[in-house]
């Protein structure tokens, strides 16, 4: 019945909302030193400006104990201009065709496709796609990343894959 379907849909939505957050690894891949160095580099080059490591939740009407909880989602949940490379020319609400909500990076080590449309399996390609005409990620963050030593870039990749 329509009522049963609605009830099932609501039940599934509640189930998804209450799933535990992904648990990052402290050692895999690359070991704890590489992951910790990658975390430090991620923050020092400015990736954390948009991919904010943690935010506090607001009061929850579903489960009061979830209000004020720390969510380590690595997103500011804001909409940013990402430039011509990532633009899909689809407008949604007030967001233009080159604007996207900052993707949460938690669980990224368990994903096989990256970017809003899954266009790549390569994290380096995803990072490089942030550099485009009109992208808010142009400038320090991107430039600092591409000018890091390959070992430092690998540390950032290991950090991301540990999430």
Residue pairs with C-beta under 8 A, 6 or more apart in sequence:
14 62
17 62
18 62
18 63
18 66
21 71
21 72
21 73
21 106
22 106
22 107
22 110
22 163
24 72
24 106
24 109
24 162
24 163
25 35
25 109
25 162
26 32
26 35
26 162
27 35
27 162
28 162
29 109
29 158
29 161
29 162
30 38
30 154
30 155
30 158
30 161
30 162
31 158
34 154
34 155
34 158
34 159
35 155
35 158
35 159
35 162
36 159
37 152
37 155
37 159
38 154
38 155
38 156
38 157
38 158
38 159
38 160
38 162
39 159
41 148
41 152
41 155
41 156
41 159
42 48
42 51
42 156
42 159
42 160
43 53
44 144
45 140
45 141
45 144
45 145
45 148
46 140
46 141
46 144
47 141
47 145
47 156
48 74
49 76
49 141
50 75
50 76
50 78
50 80
50 102
50 136
50 137
51 74
51 75
51 76
51 102
51 105
52 74
52 75
52 76
52 102
53 72
53 74
54 70
54 71
54 72
54 73
55 70
55 71
55 73
55 75
55 76
55 77
56 68
56 69
56 70
56 71
57 66
57 67
57 68
57 69
57 70
57 71
58 67
59 67
59 68
60 66
60 67
72 106
73 104
73 105
73 106
74 104
74 105
74 106
74 108
74 163
75 101
75 102
75 103
75 104
75 105
76 102
77 101
77 102
77 104
78 101
78 102
79 94
79 95
79 99
79 100
79 101
79 102
80 99
80 100
80 102
80 136
80 137
81 96
81 98
81 99
81 134
81 135
81 136
82 98
82 99
82 100
82 130
82 132
82 134
82 135
82 136
82 137
83 98
83 130
83 131
83 132
83 133
83 134
83 135
83 136
83 137
83 138
84 98
84 132
84 133
84 134
84 135
85 129
85 131
85 132
85 135
86 98
86 100
86 115
86 116
86 129
86 130
86 132
86 135
87 97
87 98
87 132
88 97
88 116
88 117
89 97
89 98
90 97
91 97
95 101
98 134
98 135
100 116
103 115
103 116
105 160
105 163
106 163
107 163
108 114
108 123
108 160
108 161
108 163
109 160
109 161
109 162
109 163
112 121
113 119
113 120
113 121
114 120
114 121
114 122
114 123
114 125
114 126
115 126
115 129
120 126
120 129
123 157
123 160
123 161
124 153
124 157
127 142
127 145
128 146
130 137
130 138
130 141
130 142
131 137
131 138
131 142
131 146
132 138
135 142
145 153
145 156
148 156
